[in-house]
């Protein structure tokens, strides 16, 4: 290589960037240890901007087109270097190409739930996710505020910063909207536009334009989601009354299945449960045509209580099945020792006349012991 070829190799005559990547935002043209020849050809393609930097200071900016680098085309650089007219010597400068096309399909999402005060649920925490797209609209500002002296910059180098801006302003939008979770969920387009208008200034400060922002979903916590689904199920079944009836039926069916072990006692319990189910279902379907279905109370009001012999659960008098284990609570009847009223076996005092129901009573005249239910004393014939 001759001396002239060596000298010629130190001069840059063509400056251009052919981008084959899908995510590169900025590329610094390699000019290290070389000088740009005055009159060199600069090619800036569509969706590109070329920025010349002199000793760390941004100089001339070139939009798409083909340029011959002469002093007339580089007014800022000419001023910075104090070139005289007709200056024709090689010069040193850094050249940055900025990709100005739109970068789509950028994902964002909340890493931790956002607190909000919901009119329906009260204080809750929600998650959110979506997509956004952006592009560079001010290449000089972008280099100054974001890339600095980096040789290359890709979308993933600034994605965390941009996502944090979106999530931060999402919190503000949720608080300012004062809408319920389901109002926002049902109007995601309007809500996304509210978030976009709130965060767009942060993008502009970096020389970027937030082209699109979408909110794909707002996410309830799992526990709250299950509670809402159960509430929706209750509404679909016609309200809390019918929902309670179904739960009662389910409990009775479970109890009947547990007791139905093939014995006669199990068969009797099964028949009793079946009868109770039939009564309840009759009440359910008879009330479906009414605007307000009849209320069913499986435990009629009473002044006394009875205790299940299996699990010791107390239930109102007249209850046929234990509300806890489903065992039949029907007991035998006996006559009151005084008024002959039918009362449950084992009752200590008659609910009709208040007479004590001890196993043995004495004749009021001769003191002879009388058997339960006796109307006359067997010794003296006095009426009991």
C-alpha positions as CSV (number, residue, x, y, z in Angstrom):
1,X,0.0,0.0,0.0
2,X,1.4,3.3,-1.0
3,X,1.4,6.5,1.1
4,X,-1.4,8.0,-0.9
5,X,-3.6,4.9,-0.5
6,X,-2.9,4.9,3.3
7,X,-3.8,8.6,3.6
8,X,-6.9,8.0,1.5
9,X,-7.9,5.1,3.8
10,X,-8.0,7.5,6.8
11,X,-10.7,9.7,5.2
12,X,-14.4,8.8,5.2
13,X,-16.0,9.5,2.0
14,X,-19.4,7.8,2.4
15,X,-21.6,7.9,5.5
16,X,-24.7,5.8,5.7
17,X,-26.5,3.1,7.8
18,X,-28.5,0.2,6.5
19,X,-30.4,-1.2,9.5
20,X,-31.3,-4.9,9.3
21,X,-32.5,-5.2,12.9
22,X,-36.0,-4.8,14.2
23,X,-35.3,-3.1,17.5
24,X,-32.3,-0.8,17.1
25,X,-33.1,2.8,17.9
26,X,-29.6,4.4,17.7
27,X,-26.4,3.6,15.8
28,X,-23.1,5.5,15.9
29,X,-21.2,5.5,12.6
30,X,-17.7,4.2,13.1
31,X,-15.3,7.2,12.7
32,X,-12.7,6.3,15.3
33,X,-9.2,7.3,14.3
34,X,-10.6,8.6,11.0
35,X,-11.5,11.9,9.5
36,X,-14.5,12.9,7.4
37,X,-13.5,14.2,4.0
38,X,-15.0,17.6,3.2
39,X,-17.4,16.8,0.3
40,X,-18.2,13.3,1.6
41,X,-21.6,11.9,0.7
42,X,-24.1,11.4,3.5
43,X,-27.2,9.3,2.9
44,X,-30.1,9.4,5.3
45,X,-32.8,6.9,4.5
46,X,-36.5,7.1,5.3
47,X,-37.3,6.6,9.0
48,X,-33.8,7.9,9.9
49,X,-32.2,11.0,11.2
50,X,-28.5,11.7,11.2
51,X,-27.0,13.8,14.0
52,X,-23.4,15.3,14.0
53,X,-21.8,15.8,17.4
54,X,-18.7,17.9,17.8
55,X,-16.6,17.3,21.0
56,X,-19.8,16.3,22.9
57,X,-21.9,19.1,21.6
58,X,-24.8,18.4,19.3
59,X,-24.3,20.2,15.9
60,X,-26.2,19.7,12.7
61,X,-29.2,17.3,12.2
62,X,-30.0,15.8,8.8
63,X,-33.5,14.5,7.8
64,X,-33.9,11.8,5.1
65,X,-32.1,12.7,1.9
66,X,-28.6,12.7,0.2
67,X,-26.2,15.4,1.2
68,X,-22.7,16.6,0.2
69,X,-20.9,17.6,3.3
70,X,-19.7,21.1,2.7
71,X,-19.7,24.1,4.9
72,X,-22.9,25.4,3.5
73,X,-24.7,22.2,4.6
74,X,-23.2,22.2,8.1
75,X,-23.8,25.7,9.5
76,X,-23.7,24.7,13.2
77,X,-20.6,22.6,12.8
78,X,-19.0,25.4,10.7
79,X,-19.6,27.8,13.5
80,X,-18.4,25.5,16.2
81,X,-15.2,24.8,14.4
82,X,-14.8,28.5,13.2
83,X,-14.3,27.4,9.6
84,X,-13.7,30.1,7.1
85,X,-15.6,30.0,3.8
86,X,-14.0,27.7,1.3
87,X,-12.7,25.4,4.0
88,X,-11.8,22.1,2.4
89,X,-9.8,20.1,4.9
90,X,-11.0,16.8,6.5
91,X,-12.6,17.1,9.9
92,X,-13.4,15.0,12.9
93,X,-17.0,14.6,14.2
94,X,-19.3,11.8,15.6
95,X,-22.2,10.8,13.5
96,X,-25.3,9.2,15.1
97,X,-28.1,7.6,13.1
98,X,-31.5,7.6,14.9
99,X,-34.2,5.2,13.8
100,X,-37.5,7.2,13.7
101,X,-39.8,4.4,12.7
102,X,-42.6,3.3,15.0
103,X,-41.7,0.5,17.4
104,X,-44.8,-1.6,18.0
105,X,-45.8,-4.5,20.3
106,X,-44.1,-3.2,23.4
107,X,-45.6,-4.9,26.5
108,X,-46.2,-3.4,29.9
109,X,-47.7,-4.7,33.1
110,X,-47.8,-4.2,36.8
111,X,-45.3,-6.2,38.8
112,X,-47.2,-5.6,42.1
113,X,-51.0,-4.8,42.6
114,X,-52.2,-1.3,42.5
115,X,-54.3,0.0,45.4
116,X,-57.7,1.5,44.6
117,X,-60.8,2.5,46.5
118,X,-63.7,0.7,44.7
119,X,-67.3,1.9,45.4
120,X,-68.5,-1.7,45.4
121,X,-65.6,-3.6,47.1
122,X,-64.0,-0.9,49.1
123,X,-60.1,-0.8,49.3
124,X,-58.8,-3.4,46.9
125,X,-55.6,-4.1,44.9
126,X,-55.7,-4.7,41.1
127,X,-53.3,-5.7,38.4
128,X,-53.1,-4.5,34.8
129,X,-51.4,-5.3,31.6
130,X,-51.3,-4.0,28.0
131,X,-49.2,-2.9,25.0
132,X,-47.8,0.4,23.7
133,X,-45.9,1.8,20.7
134,X,-43.5,4.7,20.4
135,X,-41.1,6.5,18.0
136,X,-38.4,9.1,18.2
137,X,-39.6,12.6,17.1
138,X,-36.7,14.7,18.3
139,X,-33.4,12.9,17.6
140,X,-31.2,15.6,19.2
141,X,-33.2,15.5,22.5
142,X,-33.2,11.7,22.5
143,X,-29.4,11.6,22.2
144,X,-29.0,14.2,24.9
145,X,-31.6,12.8,27.4
146,X,-31.4,9.0,26.7
147,X,-28.5,7.5,24.7
148,X,-25.6,9.9,25.5
149,X,-22.4,8.5,24.0
150,X,-23.6,4.9,23.6
151,X,-22.6,3.3,20.4
152,X,-26.0,1.5,20.0
153,X,-29.3,1.5,21.7
154,X,-32.2,-1.0,21.4
155,X,-35.8,-1.0,22.6
156,X,-35.0,-3.3,25.5
157,X,-32.5,-0.9,26.8
158,X,-35.2,1.7,27.6
159,X,-38.2,-0.6,28.0
160,X,-38.0,-0.7,31.8
161,X,-38.0,3.1,32.0
162,X,-40.9,3.5,29.7
163,X,-42.9,0.8,31.5
164,X,-42.3,2.4,34.9
165,X,-43.7,5.7,33.5
166,X,-46.8,4.0,32.3
167,X,-47.5,2.1,35.6
168,X,-46.8,5.3,37.6
169,X,-49.4,7.3,35.6
170,X,-51.7,4.3,35.6
171,X,-51.9,4.6,39.4
172,X,-52.8,8.3,39.1
173,X,-55.4,7.6,36.4
174,X,-57.1,4.9,38.6
175,X,-57.2,7.4,41.5
176,X,-58.5,10.3,39.5
177,X,-61.1,8.4,37.6
178,X,-63.1,7.6,40.8
179,X,-64.8,4.8,38.9
180,X,-65.5,1.2,40.1
181,X,-63.4,-1.7,38.9
182,X,-66.1,-2.9,36.6
183,X,-66.7,0.6,35.1
184,X,-63.1,0.7,34.1
185,X,-63.1,-2.9,32.9
186,X,-66.1,-2.2,30.7
187,X,-64.5,0.9,29.2
188,X,-60.9,0.0,28.6
189,X,-60.6,2.1,25.5
190,X,-61.5,5.3,27.4
191,X,-59.4,4.3,30.4
192,X,-56.4,3.6,28.2
193,X,-56.7,7.0,26.6
194,X,-56.9,8.6,30.0
195,X,-53.6,6.9,31.0
196,X,-52.0,7.8,27.6
197,X,-52.8,11.5,28.0
198,X,-51.4,11.4,31.6
199,X,-48.0,9.8,30.6
200,X,-47.4,11.3,27.2
201,X,-45.5,14.3,28.5
202,X,-42.9,12.0,30.1
203,X,-42.3,10.4,26.7
204,X,-42.0,13.9,25.0
205,X,-39.4,14.9,27.5
206,X,-37.2,12.1,26.1
207,X,-37.7,13.1,22.5
208,X,-40.3,10.3,22.1
209,X,-43.9,10.2,21.0
210,X,-46.3,7.7,22.7
211,X,-48.2,6.6,19.6
212,X,-50.6,4.1,21.0
213,X,-51.3,2.7,24.5
214,X,-53.8,-0.1,25.2
215,X,-55.0,-1.6,28.5
216,X,-55.8,-5.2,27.7
217,X,-57.1,-6.2,31.1
218,X,-57.6,-5.2,34.7
219,X,-57.1,-8.1,37.0
220,X,-58.8,-8.7,40.4
221,X,-57.1,-10.6,43.2
222,X,-58.0,-14.3,43.2
223,X,-59.9,-14.2,46.5
224,X,-62.0,-11.2,45.3
225,X,-62.6,-12.8,41.9
226,X,-64.0,-16.0,43.5
227,X,-66.2,-13.9,45.8
228,X,-67.5,-11.9,42.8
229,X,-68.2,-15.2,40.9
230,X,-70.1,-16.6,43.8
231,X,-72.2,-13.4,44.0
232,X,-72.9,-13.6,40.3
233,X,-74.0,-17.2,40.7
234,X,-76.4,-16.1,43.5
235,X,-77.9,-13.4,41.2
236,X,-78.3,-15.9,38.3
237,X,-80.2,-18.2,40.6
238,X,-82.7,-15.6,41.5
239,X,-81.2,-14.0,44.6
240,X,-80.1,-15.0,48.0
241,X,-83.3,-16.8,48.9
242,X,-83.1,-19.4,46.2
243,X,-79.4,-19.7,46.6
244,X,-79.9,-20.6,50.3
245,X,-82.5,-23.2,49.3
246,X,-80.1,-24.8,46.9
247,X,-77.4,-24.9,49.6
248,X,-79.9,-26.5,52.0
249,X,-80.8,-29.1,49.4
250,X,-77.1,-29.9,48.8
251,X,-76.6,-30.3,52.5
252,X,-79.6,-32.7,52.9
253,X,-78.5,-34.7,49.9
254,X,-75.0,-35.1,51.4
255,X,-76.5,-36.1,54.8
256,X,-78.7,-38.6,53.1
257,X,-75.8,-40.1,51.2
258,X,-73.8,-40.4,54.4
259,X,-76.6,-42.2,56.3
260,X,-77.9,-44.3,53.4
261,X,-75.6,-47.3,54.2
262,X,-78.1,-50.0,53.2
263,X,-79.6,-50.5,56.7
264,X,-83.3,-49.9,57.5
265,X,-82.3,-46.8,59.5
266,X,-80.4,-45.5,56.6
267,X,-83.4,-46.1,54.3
268,X,-85.7,-44.3,56.7
269,X,-83.4,-41.3,56.8
270,X,-83.2,-41.3,53.0
271,X,-87.0,-41.4,52.7
272,X,-87.2,-38.6,55.3
273,X,-84.7,-36.5,53.4
274,X,-86.4,-37.2,50.1
275,X,-89.7,-35.9,51.6
276,X,-88.1,-32.8,52.9
277,X,-86.4,-32.2,49.5
278,X,-89.8,-32.6,47.8
279,X,-91.3,-30.0,50.1
280,X,-88.6,-27.5,49.5
281,X,-88.6,-28.0,45.8
282,X,-92.3,-27.5,45.8
283,X,-91.9,-24.2,47.5
284,X,-89.1,-23.2,45.1
285,X,-91.0,-23.9,41.9
286,X,-94.3,-22.6,43.2
287,X,-92.6,-19.2,43.9
288,X,-90.9,-18.9,40.5
289,X,-93.8,-17.3,38.9
290,X,-94.1,-14.6,41.6
291,X,-92.3,-11.4,41.5
292,X,-91.1,-12.0,45.1
293,X,-90.7,-15.8,45.7
294,X,-92.0,-17.1,49.0
295,X,-89.5,-17.2,51.9
296,X,-88.7,-20.7,53.1
297,X,-87.6,-21.1,56.7
298,X,-86.3,-24.7,57.4
299,X,-86.3,-24.0,61.1
300,X,-89.8,-22.8,62.3
301,X,-89.8,-20.5,65.3
302,X,-90.5,-22.1,68.7
303,X,-90.0,-21.5,72.3
304,X,-88.1,-24.7,72.9
305,X,-85.0,-26.3,71.4
306,X,-84.1,-29.9,70.8
307,X,-80.6,-31.3,70.7
308,X,-79.2,-33.7,68.1
309,X,-78.1,-37.0,69.8
310,X,-75.3,-37.4,67.3
311,X,-73.5,-34.0,67.3
312,X,-75.2,-32.1,70.1
313,X,-76.2,-29.3,67.8
314,X,-79.3,-27.3,69.1
315,X,-82.2,-26.7,66.7
316,X,-85.6,-25.1,67.1
317,X,-88.4,-27.4,68.2
318,X,-90.1,-29.0,65.2
319,X,-86.9,-29.2,63.1
320,X,-86.9,-32.6,61.3
321,X,-83.3,-32.9,60.4
322,X,-80.1,-31.6,62.2
323,X,-78.7,-28.6,60.4
324,X,-75.2,-29.7,61.1
325,X,-75.1,-33.5,60.4
326,X,-78.5,-34.1,58.8
327,X,-79.6,-36.7,61.3
328,X,-83.4,-37.1,61.8
329,X,-84.6,-35.2,64.8
330,X,-88.1,-36.7,64.8
331,X,-88.9,-38.3,68.2
332,X,-91.9,-40.2,69.6
333,X,-95.0,-38.6,71.2
334,X,-96.5,-39.2,74.6
335,X,-99.6,-37.8,76.5
336,X,-99.3,-35.1,79.1
337,X,-99.9,-36.6,82.5
338,X,-102.4,-33.9,83.3
339,X,-104.1,-32.5,80.2
340,X,-103.4,-35.5,77.9
341,X,-102.0,-33.2,75.2
342,X,-99.5,-34.9,72.7
343,X,-96.0,-33.8,73.6
344,X,-92.5,-35.0,72.6
345,X,-91.2,-37.9,74.5
346,X,-88.8,-36.8,77.2
347,X,-90.4,-33.4,77.7
348,X,-90.0,-32.3,81.4
349,X,-93.0,-29.8,81.5
350,X,-96.1,-29.8,79.3
351,X,-96.0,-26.8,77.0
352,X,-99.9,-26.7,77.1
353,X,-100.6,-26.8,80.9
354,X,-97.2,-26.6,82.4
355,X,-97.6,-29.8,84.4
356,X,-94.4,-31.6,85.4
357,X,-93.9,-34.8,83.4
358,X,-92.1,-37.0,86.0
359,X,-92.3,-40.7,85.6
360,X,-94.4,-41.1,88.8
361,X,-96.9,-38.7,90.4
362,X,-98.8,-39.0,93.7
363,X,-102.6,-39.0,94.3
364,X,-103.6,-35.7,95.9
365,X,-106.0,-37.4,98.4
366,X,-104.4,-40.7,99.5
367,X,-100.8,-40.2,98.4
368,X,-100.7,-43.4,96.3
369,X,-98.3,-43.3,93.3
370,X,-99.9,-42.9,89.9
371,X,-98.5,-44.1,86.6
372,X,-98.0,-41.5,83.8
373,X,-101.3,-40.7,82.0
374,X,-103.5,-42.1,84.9
375,X,-106.9,-40.2,85.1
376,X,-108.1,-41.7,88.5
377,X,-106.3,-43.0,91.6
378,X,-106.4,-46.8,91.6
379,X,-106.5,-46.8,95.5
380,X,-109.2,-44.2,96.3
381,X,-110.8,-43.5,92.9
382,X,-110.1,-39.8,93.2
383,X,-109.7,-38.0,89.9
384,X,-106.1,-37.2,89.2
